[in-house]
Amino acid sequence: MRKRWALVLCAPGIVFLILCCAWPVLRIVLQTVYDDTGAVSFAGYAALFRKSFFTNSLTRTLRLAAITTAVCAVVGVPVSYYISRMSEKRKSLAISLATFPLLTSAIVRSICWIVLLGKKGVINNLLVGIGLIDRPLSILYTETSMLIGYIQLFMPLMLLSLVGVMESIDDELLQAAQTLGCPPVLAFIKVVVPLSVSGLITGGMLVFTGTMTAYATPSLLGGTKTKVLSTLIDQYANINSDWVSASLVAVVMIFFTVLINVLFTQIAGRLNRRQSA
Amino acid sequence: MKKSRLLLVITILTYIFLVGPMLIMVGTSFSSTAAVSFPPTGFSLQWYEKALTLPSFQRGFVTSLSVSLIGTTLAMLLGIPAAYALNKYRFRGKALVNGFFLSPTLIPSLVLGFALLRSFIPRIGGSVYLGLAVGYTLIAIPYIIRTTGSALSNFDFSIEEAARSLGTPAIPAFFLTVIPNIRSGLISAFILAFINSFNDVSIGVFISSPGTMTLPTAMQSLIIGRLDPTIAAASVLLMLMTILLMTLSEKLLGIKLKR
């Protein structure tokens, strides 16, 4: 009886997900491992991984995701610690200020950086205006501008993942370390950082996979020489009409998203076990 | 003392980095010249007028609004019963079903759009509009399952049992006991899922046609090649909408807290 109810209630959603998500995605995956004769073949992948254009994009994607995650973590720990020690009123303001960018379209946030960093943007106009430089700097459409965009895009996720964890850290631990002669910054690194690892992992996973799969930021702030996986799929499909290559890259992107998720979940699981042991 | 001042400086710099660019964009949107400059030269609302009257933005707004509403509503219709079953009943394969409902988060939404374009849209007669609605439903389902699940985890199912044992049929009992108790959770889930869909860029990258594209896609196609304050004005309008919905959701939740 209960079982039947559960089935009746879940069935519409399951059917919808199978028809509209699992099946279309599976078809894309399957198409990439069959050749024209219908035999299983990984020749497509072999050819893809021989193209330096693709491998460069892949390593660039992973490198930018790693740097973004690292910067968000290094900045996120002190900032979220500071937020967690604010008065209730200020804390809720700080959290809404961090949530607001998160609820603003990635496209709007990328446009902000075009306005700021462009050749005729605010920063260049200012620098040329005060005579500090003769010619506008080329910051936009480089890996630097992409990184700036990614960090602004995903920092809030890291902050929000960390604030809750920081709240449960006892300040006396930090004071104890300092009383025993540990310099403040070192005490912070040795006490607060290890205790906030669970938040760092949650936040890290969100930031890493988010950066890896973001589209608006690399397409607006990156250039033709700084392709990442998402902009590469777009180029293959929408510009070159090369659907086979686009599918291959799409599958690689799914693979790495799942891989990163599994990796971070594993680390989190291992840490939990160690802490409870 | 010294350390906390260092923390304060880092925090302020981080917030300037997060929010500052948006404020500067607000400033440039009021510029009276076509050059993007800050502080703005002069003051005019001409770019707002242009953003509001641009046909591609108007169509994009209507498309985004309707597909996001359809997608979020459909996700709630499919997700709430499932979240209810997953919280109330114990059955074999429950973890698997739960994982399956959350699985769309593992597929990058860009790829989801790509897969829908290749394998789904041709089967439904090539409707871009329907494809977008389905895409947003898929993005919203895991979110609805999670938020409804956490709202239900605070719900005492014995209230529903009481209604049932007093003779109320199952479906009215659900609407009279469960729904009112998780209402504020559902409302904020709806608003956040809607904001998320409305702002999404990735699904629209592949699912778009010249006549039917989402507002973010329309904005992106305008940026390519030129930059004038129109796009800044449109962005400010979108930010205003987000603020409005956020306050609305907080107000709705605030009412619940005071009770």
Contacts between the chains, C-beta under 8 A, distances in Angstrom:
chain1	res1	chain2	res2	distance
A	2	B	89	5.1
A	2	B	90	7.8
A	2	B	91	7.0
A	3	B	89	7.4
A	3	B	91	5.1
A	5	B	85	6.8
A	5	B	89	6.6
A	6	B	85	4.3
A	6	B	86	7.9
A	6	B	88	8.0
A	6	B	89	4.2
A	6	B	91	4.8
A	6	B	94	7.8
A	7	B	91	7.9
A	9	B	81	4.0
A	9	B	82	6.0
A	9	B	84	6.2
A	9	B	85	3.8
A	10	B	81	7.3
A	10	B	82	4.7
A	10	B	85	5.3
A	10	B	86	7.4
A	10	B	97	5.7
A	10	B	101	7.9
A	12	B	77	7.8
A	12	B	78	5.4
A	12	B	81	7.2
A	12	B	82	7.9
A	13	B	78	4.1
A	13	B	79	6.3
A	13	B	81	7.4
A	13	B	82	4.4
A	13	B	101	6.3
A	13	B	141	6.7
A	14	B	82	7.8
A	14	B	97	7.0
A	14	B	100	6.7
A	14	B	101	7.9
A	16	B	78	5.6
A	16	B	137	7.3
A	16	B	141	7.9
A	17	B	100	6.4
A	17	B	101	7.0
A	17	B	103	7.2
A	17	B	104	7.2
A	17	B	138	7.5
A	17	B	141	7.0
A	19	B	120	8.0
A	20	B	116	7.2
A	20	B	120	6.1
A	20	B	134	5.0
A	20	B	137	7.4
A	20	B	138	6.1
A	21	B	103	7.2
A	21	B	104	5.5
A	21	B	107	7.1
A	21	B	112	7.0
A	21	B	115	7.9
A	21	B	138	5.2
A	22	B	103	7.5
A	23	B	119	6.9
A	23	B	120	8.0
A	24	B	115	4.0
A	24	B	116	5.7
A	24	B	118	7.0
A	24	B	119	3.8
A	24	B	120	4.7
A	25	B	107	5.8
A	25	B	111	7.3
A	25	B	112	7.3
A	25	B	115	4.7
A	27	B	115	7.3
A	27	B	118	7.3
A	27	B	119	4.4
A	28	B	111	7.7
A	28	B	114	7.1
A	28	B	115	4.9
A	28	B	118	6.2
A	28	B	119	6.6
A	75	B	10	6.9
A	75	B	14	5.8
A	78	B	6	8.0
A	78	B	7	5.4
A	78	B	10	5.1
A	78	B	11	7.4
A	79	B	7	7.7
A	79	B	10	6.0
A	79	B	11	4.8
A	79	B	14	4.9
A	81	B	7	6.8
A	82	B	4	7.6
A	82	B	7	4.3
A	82	B	8	6.6
A	82	B	10	7.4
A	82	B	11	4.6
A	83	B	11	7.0
A	94	B	11	8.0
A	94	B	15	7.7
A	96	B	246	7.5
A	97	B	15	6.2
A	97	B	18	7.3
A	97	B	19	6.1
A	98	B	18	6.9
A	99	B	246	7.6
A	100	B	19	7.5
A	100	B	242	7.1
A	100	B	243	7.3
A	100	B	246	7.1
A	101	B	18	5.5
A	101	B	19	6.9
A	101	B	22	7.1
A	103	B	192	7.6
A	103	B	195	5.2
A	103	B	196	7.8
A	103	B	199	7.2
A	103	B	242	4.9
A	103	B	245	7.9
A	103	B	246	6.3
A	104	B	22	7.2
A	104	B	199	6.8
A	104	B	238	7.1
A	104	B	239	5.6
A	104	B	242	5.6
A	105	B	198	7.8
A	105	B	199	3.5
A	105	B	200	7.7
A	105	B	201	6.7
A	105	B	216	5.5
A	105	B	235	7.8
A	105	B	238	5.9
A	106	B	199	7.1
A	106	B	201	5.5
A	106	B	216	7.9
A	107	B	199	7.7
A	107	B	201	5.1
A	107	B	216	4.5
A	107	B	219	5.7
A	107	B	220	5.9
A	107	B	235	7.9
A	108	B	22	7.7
A	108	B	25	7.9
A	108	B	199	7.7
A	108	B	235	4.2
A	108	B	238	5.6
A	108	B	239	6.5
A	109	B	21	7.5
A	109	B	22	7.3
A	111	B	25	6.8
A	111	B	219	7.6
A	111	B	223	6.7
A	111	B	231	5.7
A	111	B	232	6.9
A	111	B	235	5.4
A	112	B	21	3.7
A	112	B	22	5.5
A	112	B	24	7.1
A	112	B	25	4.8
A	112	B	235	7.5
A	113	B	21	6.2
A	114	B	223	7.0
A	114	B	227	6.1
A	115	B	21	7.5
A	115	B	24	6.6
A	115	B	25	5.3
A	115	B	28	5.7
A	115	B	36	5.3
A	115	B	38	7.8
A	115	B	227	7.3
A	115	B	232	6.2
A	116	B	21	5.6
A	116	B	24	6.3
A	118	B	36	7.3
A	118	B	227	6.3
A	120	B	35	6.6
A	120	B	36	6.4
A	120	B	227	7.4
A	121	B	36	6.4
A	122	B	24	6.0
A	122	B	28	7.2
A	122	B	36	7.0
A	122	B	37	6.8
A	122	B	38	4.3
A	125	B	37	5.8
A	125	B	38	7.8
A	126	B	38	7.8
A	151	B	17	7.8
A	152	B	17	6.3
A	152	B	18	6.0
A	152	B	21	7.0
A	155	B	14	7.0
A	155	B	17	7.7
A	155	B	18	6.1
A	156	B	18	6.8
A	184	B	2	6.8
A	184	B	3	3.8
A	185	B	3	6.8
A	185	B	6	7.8
A	188	B	3	7.0
A	212	B	108	7.7
A	213	B	108	3.6
A	213	B	109	7.4
A	213	B	110	6.3
A	213	B	111	7.8
A	213	B	202	7.7
A	215	B	110	5.0
A	215	B	201	5.8
A	215	B	202	4.7
A	215	B	205	5.9
A	216	B	201	4.2
A	216	B	202	7.6
A	216	B	216	7.2
A	216	B	220	7.2
A	219	B	220	7.3
A	220	B	220	7.0
A	220	B	223	6.7
A	230	B	108	7.3
A	230	B	110	5.3
A	230	B	202	7.8
A	233	B	110	6.5
A	233	B	111	7.4
A	233	B	114	6.5
A	234	B	110	7.7
A	234	B	205	5.9
A	237	B	114	6.7
A	237	B	206	6.7
A	238	B	205	7.6
A	238	B	206	7.5
A	243	B	118	7.0
A	246	B	114	6.8
A	247	B	114	7.7
A	247	B	118	7.4
A	250	B	110	7.9
A	250	B	111	4.6
A	250	B	114	5.3
A	250	B	115	7.4
A	253	B	108	5.5
A	253	B	110	7.6
A	253	B	111	5.8
A	254	B	106	7.4
A	254	B	107	6.0
A	254	B	108	6.9
A	254	B	111	5.9
A	257	B	106	6.0
A	257	B	107	7.4
A	257	B	108	5.7
A	258	B	106	5.5
A	261	B	106	6.3
